[in-house]
Amino acid sequence: MKISQRLFWPLLFVCPLIMAEPFEDEDLDLDALMGMDVQATSAMKRAQSAFDTASSIYVLSKEQITKSGATSVPEALKMVPGLIVRQLDNNQWAISSRGIASRFSSKLLVMIDGQSLYTPKFAAVYWETLNVPLYDIERIEVIRGQGGLLWGSNANNGVINIITKNSIDTRGGYANVTTGNQINVDANLRYGGDISNKGSYRVYGHLKDANESKKGISLPPNDTTKQHSLGFRADFTPSDEWSALLQGDITRSKLGQNYRGVIDETNANIAFSDDLKRTDSRIMARLENRMSPDANQMLQISWLKQNGSQNYIKEDFQSIDIDYQMNFIYQSLQLDWGLNYRYNSISFAESVFLDSDKDFDNLTQYGALVQAQYNVIPDTLDFIIGTKLDHNDLTGWENQPSARLIYKPADSNVVWGAVSRSVRTPTLIEFNDNFKVNGTKVINLAGISSGFEQIDNYRIPTYLNGNDNVKSENYLSYELGYRFTTKDWSLDLSSYYTDAKNVAVIDMNTHAEQFTPILDLFLAGRIPEVFQALTMTRLDLDFASVADTTTKGFDLVVSWQLGDNLKTEFGYSYTDYNYDLPPRVEPAIGYDSKNRQLFVKTDYTFLADHSVFATLRAVNSNAYNTDNYTTLDISWNWQATPVWSTAISGKNLFAGSHIEYNNTRETYTLPNYIDECITFTISANF
């Protein structure tokens, strides 16, 4: 059902008589609200102004997240220019940057407070189970482009680092409840306080029960959500020199989803429904020491456990990460160096869908990084050079160097450039696992009929096999950017060109010679033996590191503050993605494609305690087998009293029932139609 526009225009002009406290961001300037004048940590792995960073970085502020009406991290990421965010159904997402997004995008590194959410099986993130309380997010830092030097492998196309608030800023109580036409209830409760006079804490809980979509493609929708979580964070500052952080959470999810796959002896790839049941737990401890005014060190230890069960795979992963970093300044030189170690414990049950060539019970990865920033001309020209050296159990040693230049001819102008190399190590699926993905009919394989229906319609089981000869993908990127800011407006432009080698694709060689004995039996008229031989035959398709790709494009963001109560942001992104393929191979996901995305974001405050926040997105891409679409997300927020606030939000408006992702070649993924969604939220601070 398409919702009438007349329902939402009144939101822009509602003028209640009740006056209350003004919004907390009333006095913030344009740069602070649009992410230009904030201290970001992801680009340099230390605090630095986003404006002075030699990377294509965007900082999504807590004010934007709060006002947008988003109920999940993926929904919030729709506001980031240059980021590809496509919704598969009511709980699944495909997210990436500078490439082709998929449900399991393996070239994008996602972290919470610097703790990686990487899974060795897919090298990706289950977005549907990423449950971070949005009201406790300080900011989300998004790097479009390579981050391999600082963050290691699989940060080829971008880095997303979700930074949560210090618990000293969340003392007291907070609660909210959201409901709507697709959400039965989404409830949050948090309470925080002091620990003596040396620290603070918060504890929180979350409960969500959401409905399925209205319309599916091959099956009735099954994308319900039942989720609950508990978490905590504690911050300690025993002295001016020492600080510590301890946080953790556990999330249990039961998510209905539709799939494609082979589920019985017919070997037919069919659509089916199942539940994804997952438990995600994490703990992270960080100790920071200010050794002197010019030197700091940090030790972070984190543990992550991911347990999942669904029809085609049962997985149990645990990882331990240990990271140490020191940075110091000596005259015109700033030096950063660090060590890292990761241990992965891997356990999964084989099924009719999946088996493995080798039993990888664990994987280890360790390495070191060094980065030097030299102030060539004081306050004008900086040169940054560094490298990260990593060792992993699948491909051995990997080197990821980078060189960057920052030129600041005036306080309001920055020009930056970068040349960097990054790698993507193979996933276990590409390296070791064998998936039954289809059943190929004999008549389709032979191209002609045998004259026997039983033979013609028999489906030969078809497997997609991992290959222990798969290499790491190598990415060489060239970036150039420019930033300009004044009191009222700012501009951020970044362009890029990336060459990739050893890209993993699918070798479609079916080894036709294996059918010669069967053909001989057929020509001899031994039909029963032909059918018996076919039942003992399989088609094997293998991953192979034989393709190259080129990616080029640009991201433009222009922010304009028209007055104290009205701020706008315009963005346009363009990506051109091309494969260079040898004969008889096909990409695993996507083809040559172009992606264009335009968005306009507006934040309007009126009557001191009301605001309207809207994001209009127009998306044009031939990578996902969908029509182009334009959507509007709009939220009206009312701070009724210093304690109580309400919000009404509309999402995916004016696009009607539409498909955002229909990559039918992605194994086990079956999307639904995306519909307009209305939510109502009431919140209380106490």
C-alpha positions in Angstrom: 0.0 0.0 0.0 1.4 3.4 -0.9 0.9 6.0 1.8 -0.6 9.4 0.8 1.7 12.3 0.9 -1.0 14.3 2.5 -0.5 12.3 5.7 3.0 13.7 6.2 3.0 17.3 5.1 1.2 18.4 8.3 4.2 17.1 10.3 6.2 20.1 8.9 3.8 22.6 10.3 2.5 21.2 13.6 2.6 24.0 16.2 1.7 22.8 19.6 1.2 25.4 22.3 3.2 23.6 24.9 6.7 25.0 25.2 9.6 23.2 26.9 13.3 22.9 27.0 15.1 23.5 23.6 16.9 20.7 21.8 20.4 20.0 23.1 22.0 20.7 19.7 20.5 24.2 19.3 23.9 26.0 19.7 26.0 23.5 17.7 27.5 24.9 14.5 27.3 23.5 11.0 30.7 21.8 11.2 29.9 20.0 14.4 26.5 18.8 13.2 27.8 17.6 9.8 30.8 15.8 11.1 33.6 18.2 9.9 34.7 19.6 13.3 34.8 16.5 15.4 37.6 14.4 16.7 37.6 11.1 14.7 39.7 8.1 15.7 39.2 5.5 12.9 41.2 7.2 10.1 44.5 7.6 12.1 43.7 5.2 15.1 44.1 8.3 17.3 42.0 11.4 17.8 42.3 13.9 14.9 40.0 16.5 13.4 37.9 14.9 10.6 38.5 18.0 8.6 42.3 17.5 8.7 42.2 13.8 7.9 43.8 12.4 4.7 40.9 10.0 4.1 37.4 10.1 2.8 35.7 10.2 6.1 32.2 10.9 7.2 31.1 11.2 10.9 27.4 10.5 11.6 26.6 12.4 14.8 24.5 11.4 17.7 22.1 14.3 16.9 21.4 13.0 13.4 20.9 9.4 14.7 18.5 10.6 17.4 16.5 12.9 15.1 16.3 10.5 12.2 14.0 8.0 13.9 16.2 5.1 13.0 15.7 1.9 15.0 18.8 0.0 13.9 22.4 0.7 12.8 21.7 -0.2 9.2 18.8 2.3 9.1 21.1 5.0 10.5 23.8 4.2 7.9 21.3 5.1 5.2 22.2 8.7 6.1 25.9 8.3 5.2 26.7 9.6 1.7 28.7 7.2 -0.4 27.7 4.2 1.6 25.6 1.6 -0.3 22.7 0.4 2.0 20.1 -1.8 0.5 17.4 -3.6 2.4 16.7 -7.2 1.6 13.6 -7.7 3.8 12.5 -6.6 7.3 15.6 -7.9 9.0 18.4 -8.4 6.3 20.6 -5.8 4.8 23.3 -5.5 2.1 25.9 -2.8 3.0 29.2 -1.8 1.4 31.2 1.1 0.0 33.0 1.7 -3.3 31.9 -1.7 -4.8 29.0 -4.1 -4.9 27.1 -4.7 -1.7 25.9 -8.2 -0.7 24.4 -9.7 2.4 27.9 -10.9 3.4 30.1 -8.0 2.1 33.6 -9.2 2.8 35.5 -6.0 2.0 34.0 -3.8 4.7 35.3 -3.9 8.2 32.7 -3.2 11.0 33.6 -2.5 14.6 32.1 -1.3 17.9 34.6 0.9 19.8 37.4 -0.6 17.8 36.3 -4.3 18.4 36.0 -6.1 15.1 32.8 -8.1 14.4 34.5 -10.1 11.7 33.5 -13.8 11.2 36.1 -16.1 9.6 33.5 -18.1 7.7 32.1 -15.2 5.7 34.5 -12.3 6.6 31.3 -10.3 7.0 28.7 -9.1 9.5 25.2 -10.4 10.3 23.6 -6.9 10.2 20.3 -8.4 11.4 21.9 -9.3 14.7 24.0 -6.2 15.2 22.2 -4.8 18.2 23.7 -1.5 19.5 21.5 0.8 21.5 21.2 3.9 19.2 20.6 6.3 22.1 24.1 5.3 23.5 26.0 5.9 20.3 28.3 9.0 20.4 29.0 8.9 16.6 29.5 6.5 13.7 32.8 7.0 11.8 32.7 5.8 8.2 35.8 5.7 6.1 35.1 5.2 2.4 38.1 3.6 1.0 41.1 1.6 2.3 41.9 1.2 6.0 44.2 -1.8 5.8 47.3 0.0 7.2 45.6 0.6 10.6 42.9 -2.0 10.8 44.4 -4.9 8.8 42.9 -7.3 6.1 39.4 -7.0 4.8 39.2 -3.2 5.2 39.5 -2.7 1.4 36.4 -0.7 0.6 35.8 0.9 3.9 35.7 0.9 7.7 32.6 1.5 10.0 33.5 2.2 13.6 30.5 2.6 16.0 31.7 4.8 18.9 29.5 4.5 22.0 29.2 7.2 24.7 31.3 7.3 27.8 29.1 6.1 30.7 29.8 9.4 32.5 27.5 10.9 29.9 24.6 8.4 30.5 24.0 8.6 34.2 20.4 8.5 35.3 17.6 6.6 33.6 16.4 6.4 30.0 13.6 4.4 28.4 11.8 4.4 25.0 9.2 2.3 23.3 8.6 2.2 19.5 5.7 0.7 17.7 4.3 0.9 14.2 2.8 -0.9 11.2 5.9 -3.2 10.9 7.1 -3.2 14.6 4.9 -4.6 17.3 7.3 -3.3 20.0 10.9 -2.1 20.2 11.6 -1.2 23.9 14.8 0.0 25.5 15.8 0.6 29.1 19.0 2.0 30.5 20.3 3.1 33.8 23.7 4.6 34.7 25.4 6.0 37.8 28.7 6.7 39.5 31.3 4.3 40.8 32.8 6.1 43.8 34.3 9.3 42.4 36.6 7.5 40.0 34.2 6.0 37.5 30.8 5.5 36.1 28.6 2.7 34.7 25.5 1.9 32.7 23.4 -1.2 32.2 20.8 -1.6 29.5 18.3 -4.0 28.0 16.5 -4.3 24.7 13.4 -6.1 23.4 12.1 -6.2 19.8 9.2 -8.0 18.2 8.7 -7.1 14.5 6.3 -8.3 11.8 7.0 -9.9 8.4 6.9 -8.0 5.1 3.7 -7.8 3.2 4.9 -9.3 -0.1 7.5 -11.9 -1.0 9.0 -13.0 -4.3 8.8 -16.8 -4.4 7.3 -17.4 -1.0 5.1 -15.7 1.5 7.2 -13.4 3.7 8.7 -14.9 6.8 11.0 -12.1 8.0 9.8 -11.7 11.5 12.1 -10.6 14.3 12.2 -11.6 17.9 15.3 -10.2 19.7 16.4 -9.4 23.2 19.7 -8.2 24.7 21.4 -7.1 27.9 24.6 -5.1 28.2 26.8 -2.9 30.3 29.7 -0.4 30.2 31.9 0.9 33.0 34.5 3.7 32.6 37.2 4.3 35.2 39.6 7.3 35.6 41.7 6.6 38.7 44.1 9.4 37.8 44.9 12.0 35.1 47.3 9.5 33.5 45.2 6.3 33.5 41.8 5.4 32.3 40.0 2.1 31.7 36.9 0.8 29.9 35.0 -2.5 30.4 31.9 -3.3 28.4 30.0 -6.3 27.1 26.6 -7.5 25.9 24.7 -10.5 24.8 22.0 -10.6 22.1 19.7 -13.5 21.3 17.9 -13.4 18.0 15.2 -15.5 16.2 14.8 -14.2 12.7 12.5 -15.6 10.1 14.0 -15.6 6.6 13.4 -17.0 3.2 16.2 -18.8 1.3 17.1 -20.6 -1.9 18.9 -23.9 -1.7 19.0 -27.7 -2.2 17.2 -29.3 0.7 16.5 -32.9 -0.5 17.6 -35.7 -2.8 16.0 -34.1 -5.8 19.0 -31.7 -5.9 16.6 -28.9 -7.0 17.4 -25.4 -5.9 14.1 -24.2 -4.4 12.8 -21.5 -2.2 12.1 -22.4 1.5 11.6 -20.7 4.8 13.5 -21.2 8.0 14.5 -19.4 11.2 17.9 -18.0 11.9 18.7 -18.4 15.6 21.8 -16.7 16.9 23.4 -15.7 20.1 26.1 -13.0 19.9 28.2 -12.2 22.9 31.1 -9.8 23.3 33.4 -8.4 26.0 36.0 -5.7 25.6 38.5 -4.2 28.1 40.7 -1.2 27.3 43.5 0.4 29.3 44.9 3.7 28.3 47.9 5.5 29.8 49.0 9.1 29.1 52.7 8.6 29.7 53.5 12.3 29.1 52.0 15.3 27.3 53.5 13.9 24.1 53.1 10.1 24.5 50.2 7.7 25.0 49.8 3.9 25.0 46.7 1.7 24.8 46.1 -2.0 25.4 42.8 -3.5 24.3 41.6 -7.1 24.8 38.3 -8.3 23.4 36.3 -11.6 23.2 33.6 -12.3 20.7 31.4 -15.4 20.5 28.9 -16.0 17.7 26.6 -19.0 17.7 24.2 -19.5 14.9 21.8 -22.2 13.7 19.8 -22.3 10.5 18.9 -24.9 7.9 22.0 -24.8 5.8 24.7 -24.1 8.5 25.3 -24.4 12.2 28.2 -22.3 13.4 30.0 -21.6 16.6 32.9 -19.0 16.4 34.9 -17.5 19.2 37.7 -15.0 18.8 40.1 -13.2 21.1 41.8 -10.0 20.0 44.8 -8.4 21.7 45.9 -4.9 20.4 48.6 -2.7 21.8 49.4 0.7 20.4 51.7 3.6 21.3 51.9 7.1 19.8 54.2 9.9 20.6 55.3 13.3 19.2 58.9 14.3 18.8 59.4 17.8 17.4 57.8 17.7 13.9 57.3 13.9 13.9 54.3 11.9 15.2 54.9 8.2 15.4 52.3 5.5 15.8 53.1 1.8 16.2 51.3 -1.2 17.4 51.0 -5.0 17.7 48.0 -7.2 17.2 47.0 -10.8 17.8 43.8 -12.7 17.0 42.8 -16.2 17.8 39.7 -17.8 16.2 38.1 -20.9 17.4 35.9 -22.4 14.7 33.2 -25.1 15.0 30.4 -25.9 12.7 28.3 -28.9 11.9 28.4 -30.3 8.3 25.0 -30.7 6.6 23.4 -31.7 3.3 24.4 -28.2 2.1 28.0 -28.0 3.3 31.1 -30.0 4.0 34.7 -29.1 4.4 38.0 -30.4 2.9 40.0 -29.7 6.0 39.1 -29.4 9.6 40.1 -25.9 10.7 39.5 -25.9 14.4 41.3 -22.6 14.9 43.0 -19.8 13.0 45.5 -17.3 14.2 46.6 -13.9 12.9 49.2 -11.6 14.2 51.1 -8.6 13.0 52.5 -5.1 13.6 52.0 -1.6 12.2 54.1 1.5 12.1 53.0 4.9 10.9 54.9 8.3 10.9 53.4 11.7 10.3 55.9 14.4 9.5 55.1 18.1 9.6 57.0 19.2 6.5 55.8 22.8 6.7 54.3 23.8 10.1 50.5 23.9 10.0 50.6 23.6 6.2 52.0 20.4 4.8 52.1 16.9 6.4 53.4 13.7 5.0 52.2 10.3 6.4 53.8 7.0 5.6 53.4 3.6 7.1 52.8 -0.1 6.7 51.1 -3.0 8.4 52.6 -6.5 8.3 50.2 -9.4 9.1 50.5 -13.1 9.2 47.5 -15.5 8.8 47.2 -19.2 8.6 45.7 -19.3 5.1 48.0 -17.1 3.0 50.9 -16.3 5.2 52.5 -12.9 5.4 50.7 -9.8 4.0 52.0 -6.3 3.6 49.8 -3.2 3.5 51.7 0.0 3.0 50.3 3.5 2.6 51.5 7.0 1.8 49.4 10.1 2.4 49.8 13.9 2.0 47.8 16.7 3.6 48.1 20.2 2.3 46.4 23.0 4.2 47.0 26.4 2.4 44.5 28.1 4.7 42.5 27.2 7.8 39.4 26.8 5.6 41.0 24.6 2.9 42.5 21.1 2.9 43.8 19.1 -0.1 44.8 15.5 0.5 46.0 12.6 -1.5 46.8 8.9 -0.8 48.3 5.8 -2.4 47.7 2.6 -0.5 47.7 -1.1 -0.8 45.4 -3.5 1.0 44.5 -7.2 0.9 41.5 -9.3 1.5 42.3 -12.7 2.8 40.1 -15.6 1.6 37.1 -16.6 3.7 36.8 -20.2 4.8 34.0 -20.6 2.2 36.4 -19.7 -0.6 39.4 -21.6 0.9 37.9 -24.8 2.4 34.2 -25.3 2.2 32.0 -27.2 -0.4 28.5 -25.9 -0.8 25.7 -27.8 -2.7 24.2 -24.9 -4.6 22.1 -26.4 -7.3 21.1 -29.4 -9.4 21.8 -29.2 -13.1 19.4 -31.1 -15.4 21.1 -33.4 -17.8 19.2 -32.0 -20.8 20.5 -28.5 -19.9 24.0 -29.8 -19.6 23.9 -31.8 -22.8 22.0 -29.3 -24.8 19.9 -32.1 -26.5 17.3 -34.6 -25.3 18.3 -38.2 -24.7 14.8 -39.4 -25.5 14.4 -40.7 -21.9 12.5 -38.3 -19.6 14.0 -39.8 -16.5 17.5 -39.1 -17.7 16.8 -35.7 -19.2 15.2 -34.4 -16.0 17.7 -35.9 -13.6 19.5 -33.1 -11.7 23.2 -33.7 -11.2 24.2 -32.2 -7.8 26.3 -29.1 -8.4 28.8 -27.9 -5.8 30.7 -24.7 -5.3 34.0 -25.7 -3.8 36.6 -23.9 -1.8 40.1 -24.0 -3.2 43.2 -23.9 -0.9 45.1 -22.3 -3.8 43.0 -19.2 -3.5 45.2 -16.2 -2.9 44.6 -12.9 -1.1 43.0 -10.2 -3.2 45.4 -7.3 -3.7 44.0 -3.7 -3.9 46.0 -0.7 -5.0 44.1 2.6 -4.5 44.8 6.2 -5.5 42.7 8.8 -3.8 42.5 12.6 -4.0 40.3 14.9 -1.9 39.4 18.5 -1.2 37.6 20.1 1.8 36.4 23.6 2.2 34.5 25.2 5.1 33.1 28.5 6.2 30.8 29.6 8.9 27.7 28.8 6.9 28.6 26.0 4.5 31.2 23.3 3.7 32.2 21.0 0.9 33.9 17.6 0.9 34.9 16.0 -2.4 36.9 12.8 -2.7 37.8 10.8 -5.8 39.4 7.4 -6.2 40.7 4.7 -8.6 41.4 1.2 -7.4 43.0 -1.7 -9.2 42.5 -5.2 -7.7 44.3 -8.4 -8.6 43.7 -12.1 -7.7 40.0 -11.4 -7.2 38.1 -14.6 -6.3 35.6 -15.7 -8.9 33.9 -19.0 -9.9 35.6 -21.3 -12.4 32.7 -22.7 -14.5 34.7 -25.6 -15.9 32.4 -28.6 -15.5 35.1 -31.1 -16.6 33.1 -32.6 -19.4 35.5 -35.5 -19.8 34.0 -37.1 -16.7 30.8 -37.8 -18.8 32.6 -39.8 -21.6 32.1 -43.2 -19.9 28.4 -42.3 -19.4 28.1 -41.4 -23.0 29.6 -44.7 -24.0 27.0 -46.5 -21.9 24.2 -44.5 -23.6 25.5 -45.3 -27.1 25.7 -48.9 -26.1 22.0 -48.8 -25.1 22.7 -49.7 -21.5 20.1 -47.2 -20.2 19.7 -48.5 -16.6 23.5 -48.2 -16.1 23.4 -44.7 -17.5 21.0 -43.6 -14.9 23.0 -45.4 -12.1 26.2 -43.7 -13.3 24.5 -40.3 -13.2 23.5 -40.7 -9.6 27.2 -41.2 -8.8 28.3 -38.0 -10.6 28.6 -34.4 -9.5 29.5 -31.1 -11.0 32.2 -29.2 -9.3 32.6 -25.4 -9.7 35.7 -24.0 -7.9 36.7 -20.6 -6.5 39.7 -19.3 -8.3 41.9 -16.2 -7.9 42.1 -15.3 -11.6 40.1 -12.0 -12.1 41.0 -8.4 -11.9 38.7 -5.4 -11.2 38.9 -1.7 -11.5 36.8 0.7 -9.5 36.6 4.5 -9.9 34.3 7.2 -8.8 33.8 10.1 -6.4 31.8 11.3 -3.4 30.6 14.8 -3.0 29.0 16.3 0.2 27.9 19.9 0.5 26.5 21.1 3.8 24.7 24.5 4.2 23.4 26.2 7.3 20.6 28.6 6.2 19.9 29.8 9.7 20.2 28.9 13.4 17.3 26.4 13.0 17.7 25.1 9.5 20.6 22.9 8.2 20.8 21.0 4.9 23.1 18.5 3.3 23.4 17.5 -0.3 25.4 14.4 -1.5 26.1 12.7 -4.7 28.2 9.5 -5.2 29.2 7.7 -8.4 31.0 4.3 -8.7 32.0 2.5 -11.8 32.9 -1.1 -11.2 34.4 -3.4 -13.9 35.7 -7.0 -14.1 38.5 -8.3 -16.3 37.6 -12.0 -16.6 39.4 -14.9 -18.3 37.3 -17.5 -20.2 34.8 -19.8 -18.4 34.7 -17.8 -15.1 31.9 -15.7 -13.6 31.8 -13.4 -10.6 30.4 -14.8 -7.4 28.3 -11.7 -6.9 27.5 -8.8 -9.4 28.8 -7.9 -12.8 30.2 -4.7 -14.4 28.0 -2.0 -13.0 27.6 1.7 -12.3 26.1 3.0 -9.1 24.7 6.5 -8.6 23.2 7.9 -5.4 21.9 11.3 -4.7 20.6 12.4 -1.3 19.3 15.5 0.4 19.2 15.8 4.2 17.3 18.5 6.1 17.2 19.3 9.8 14.6 22.0 10.8 14.0 23.1 14.4 10.9 25.3 15.2 9.1 26.5 18.3 12.2 25.6 20.3 11.0 22.1 21.1 10.0 20.7 17.7 12.1 19.5 14.9 11.7 17.8 11.5 14.5 15.6 10.1 14.3 14.3 6.6 16.5 12.3 4.2 15.6 11.9 0.5 17.6 9.3 -1.4 17.5 8.6 -5.1 19.4 5.4 -6.1 20.3 4.3 -9.6 22.3 1.1 -10.1 22.4 -1.9 -12.5 24.2 -4.1 -10.0 21.2 -5.6 -8.1 18.7 -6.6 -10.7 16.2 -4.0 -9.5 14.5 -0.8 -10.7 15.8 2.5 -9.6 14.0 4.0 -6.6 13.6 7.2 -4.6 12.7 7.1 -0.9 12.0 9.6 1.8 12.7 9.1 5.5 11.2 11.8 7.7 10.8 12.2 11.4 9.0 14.7 13.6 10.4 15.1 17.1 8.7 16.9 20.0 10.4 17.5 23.3 7.2 17.8 25.3 8.9 18.3 28.7 12.4 18.0 29.9 11.6 14.4 30.7 9.2 13.3 28.0 9.6 13.4 24.2 7.8 11.8 21.3 8.6 11.1 17.6 6.6 10.0 14.6 8.7 8.7 11.7 7.9 7.6 8.2 10.5 5.4 6.3 10.7 4.3 2.6 8.0 6.8 1.8 6.7 7.4 -1.8 8.6 4.5 -3.3 5.7 2.1 -2.8 6.3 -1.6 -2.6 9.7 -2.1 -4.2 12.7 -4.4 -4.3 16.1 -3.0 -3.3 18.1 -6.2 -3.7 17.5 -9.1 -6.1 20.9 -10.7 -6.7 19.5 -14.1 -7.5 23.1 -15.5 -7.9 23.9 -15.0 -4.2 23.6 -18.4 -2.5 20.8 -18.8 0.0 19.5 -15.2 -0.3 15.9 -14.5 -1.1 14.6 -11.0 -0.6 11.1 -9.5 -0.1 9.4 -6.4 -1.2 10.2 -3.3 0.9 7.2 -1.3 2.1 6.6 2.1 3.7 6.8 2.0 7.4 5.4 4.3 10.1 6.6 4.3 13.7 5.7 6.1 16.9 8.2 6.5 19.7 7.9 7.8 23.2 11.0 8.4 25.3 11.8 9.4 28.9 14.9 10.7 30.7 14.7 10.3 34.4 
